[in-house]
Amino acid sequence: MAVVNIAVAEPLRRRGVATRMVGFAQERAAELGMRRLKVGTGSTSFEALALYQRCGMRMTRIDRDYFLRSYPGPTHEHGIRVRDMARLSCPIPVDGNRAEW
């Protein structure tokens, strides 16, 4: 199972909304019998990278030049051109025990 896109409106950030969304995806993946949850985010998406790691995900690889291949024009974050996608994942325990995430 892959998380395709998560976004939280600015006024609602820093309230645990995204953490709950990732938790829901993990729980739903367990219900569906999935073995792994995967996400990808820009290598300059520092807040997202921290969020996913707090949710128990680990980096698995860097997809070099993903944003150059996949988007029609340049994308920037934090004043940096986004080129690479960081891929992260976590195993989904068979018994759904979140402590193992």
C-alpha positions in Angstrom: 0.0 0.0 0.0 1.3 3.5 -0.8 0.4 6.9 0.6 -0.1 9.0 -2.5 -0.6 12.5 -1.0 -1.1 14.0 2.4 -1.9 17.7 2.9 -3.0 19.6 6.0 -4.4 23.2 5.8 -2.0 25.7 7.3 -4.3 26.6 10.2 -4.6 23.0 11.3 -0.9 22.1 11.2 1.0 21.1 14.3 -2.1 19.5 15.9 -1.5 15.9 15.1 -3.7 15.7 12.0 -1.1 14.3 9.6 0.1 11.9 12.3 -3.4 10.6 12.6 -3.7 10.3 8.8 -0.6 8.2 8.6 -1.8 6.1 11.6 -5.1 5.6 9.8 -3.2 4.4 6.6 -1.1 2.0 8.8 -4.2 0.6 10.4 -6.1 0.3 7.1 -3.1 -1.5 5.6 -3.1 -3.9 8.5 -6.9 -4.5 8.0 -6.3 -5.2 4.3 -3.5 -7.7 5.0 -0.8 -5.5 3.5 2.8 -6.1 4.6 4.3 -2.7 4.0 3.3 1.0 3.8 5.4 3.1 1.5 5.6 6.9 1.0 7.6 9.2 -1.1 8.3 12.9 -0.6 10.6 15.6 -1.9 14.1 15.4 -0.5 13.7 19.0 0.7 10.4 18.3 2.4 12.0 18.4 5.9 8.7 18.5 7.9 7.3 15.6 6.0 10.5 13.6 6.4 10.4 14.2 10.1 6.7 13.3 10.3 7.1 10.0 8.5 10.1 9.0 10.7 8.1 9.9 13.8 5.4 7.5 12.5 8.0 4.7 12.4 9.0 4.8 8.8 12.6 4.4 7.6 14.3 5.7 4.5 14.6 3.0 1.9 16.1 4.8 -1.1 16.4 8.1 -3.0 14.8 8.3 -6.4 17.2 10.6 -8.1 15.8 13.3 -10.5 12.2 12.1 -9.8 10.8 15.6 -9.9 12.7 16.5 -13.0 11.2 13.6 -14.8 7.7 13.8 -13.4 6.8 17.5 -13.2 6.5 19.9 -16.1 8.4 22.8 -14.4 10.7 23.4 -11.6 9.5 22.8 -8.0 11.1 24.6 -5.1 10.9 24.2 -1.3 12.8 26.2 1.2 14.5 28.0 -1.6 15.9 24.7 -3.0 15.0 23.2 -6.3 13.4 19.8 -5.6 15.0 17.1 -7.7 15.0 13.9 -5.8 12.3 11.9 -4.0 13.0 10.3 -0.7 11.3 6.9 -0.4 10.3 5.7 3.1 8.4 2.6 4.3 7.5 0.7 7.4 6.4 -2.9 7.9 2.9 -3.6 8.8 2.8 -6.2 11.6 0.5 -9.1 10.9 -1.3 -8.6 14.3 -1.6 -4.8 13.7 0.5 -4.1 16.8 1.4 -0.4 16.4 4.2 -0.7 18.9 6.2 -2.5 16.3 5.9 0.4 13.8 
